[in-house]
Amino acid sequence: MSSGTGAAAIPIQRSPWDSDPAELERIRQDFPILQRQVHGKPLVYLDNAATTQKPQSVIDAISRYYSLDNANVHRGVHYLSQAATEAYDTVRQKTGRFLNARFPSEVIFTRGTTDGINLVAQSYGRRLVPGDEILITEMEHHSNIIPWQLVAQQTGAVLRAAPMTDSGEIDLKEFEQLLGKQTRFVSLVHLSNALGTVNPVKEMIGLAHERGIPVLIDGAQSVPHLGVDVQDLDCDFLVFSGHKLYGPTGVGVLYGKESLLEKMPPYQGGGGMIDTVSIERSTWAPVPQKFEAGTPMIAEVIGLGAALDYVHALGLPSIAAWEHQLLTYATQELQQIPGLTLVGSASERASVLSFVLEGIHPHDVGTVLDQAGIAIRAGHHCAQPTMQHFRVSGTARASFGLYNTMLEVDELAAAVRGVAEMFI
Ligand code: 7TS
């Protein structure tokens, strides 16, 4: 990886389970769902960009919490409430270390990536005035488009998008030119869920910072597949979802620089986020509580903590290395299939392989593969502007996780070849 991708902390190396299939098999045993069959065939799960499967340790942590420790946090003096509060806040510290944040208070628990972006748009974005510009890119997930469209409608700000090339890379010259006098905020995807492109976000953040513009990084795909160091990137905000990192649904993280979070107004009001309240006016609790109104998703946060432990024990460098090998092999195998075109051929890619088969609807590819027990995603991947760029209504997409095998890539390639032959 080049340093500009922001993944410099994770050099591509051989993963320990590359040379030892028994180790990969042992890892697969950690995920109960991988033992099940679909349509009478062993499950080949290649939809990890949508959501990942959960190891037993995550399932157990949630079950243990509800069986033994369930109580509300930040409000009780009784034993269980204090234990739940401590468990919840421990995950905040763990997440801070995982991202290399300066302070645990820079970690805000959200419902997920979408929720985190909406929080920043509706809180930071409130300072925007007519004529201010927000810059995103053409390859964003809808989660990093719509919240900015909404805030633009509310404030009179203008939303702009940096274009990409036909290989699915951001044109850095165009990006730099779009950083104008009116640009007040930049929000960028790190790893595209539709193309697999790894953007040179460190360089892009540097260009924005030269002009004093803060940057949010959508790390929904990069945090699980590349790992991220927020101090190295120097991003102002970063968001990700627990469920794409082998953790539960319903929980995610917003990292924000303390100096910015402190100046931002609350996003939602309610219990837990106040200092004092009267009918006339109220004052806010310090960061991060200011942004966590109401009873949070306690069990899910605890599940996320178990997922972070699991990923940490395997090591993100090893996970990234293994997925890189899977992607390289799959690219090589699929490219040989007559009528198949890869969508997205950036020089830096990770985890995601998008393709179309000439004359065959992606949903048909997905349906035939499903009958073989192979789960992929077919459609626009919530990235319609990306699809519009490539003039396709959708693609078929295989996306890899730490537990996928080379044999599964062979099965994918054989099944896709079968579809190509079936329709020709
Ligand atoms: N940003 C990116 C880059 C994503 O890949 C996704 C989800 C999101 C934001 C939204 O995450 P959420 O957890 O808040 O929903 N991507 C996908 C996908 O590729 N298939 O299903 C969801």
Residues whose N, C-alpha, C, O or C-beta is under 5 A from the ligand:
A	BS01	7TS	A49 A50 G112 T113 T114 D115 H141 S143 V189 L191 N193 D218 A220 Q221 S241 H381
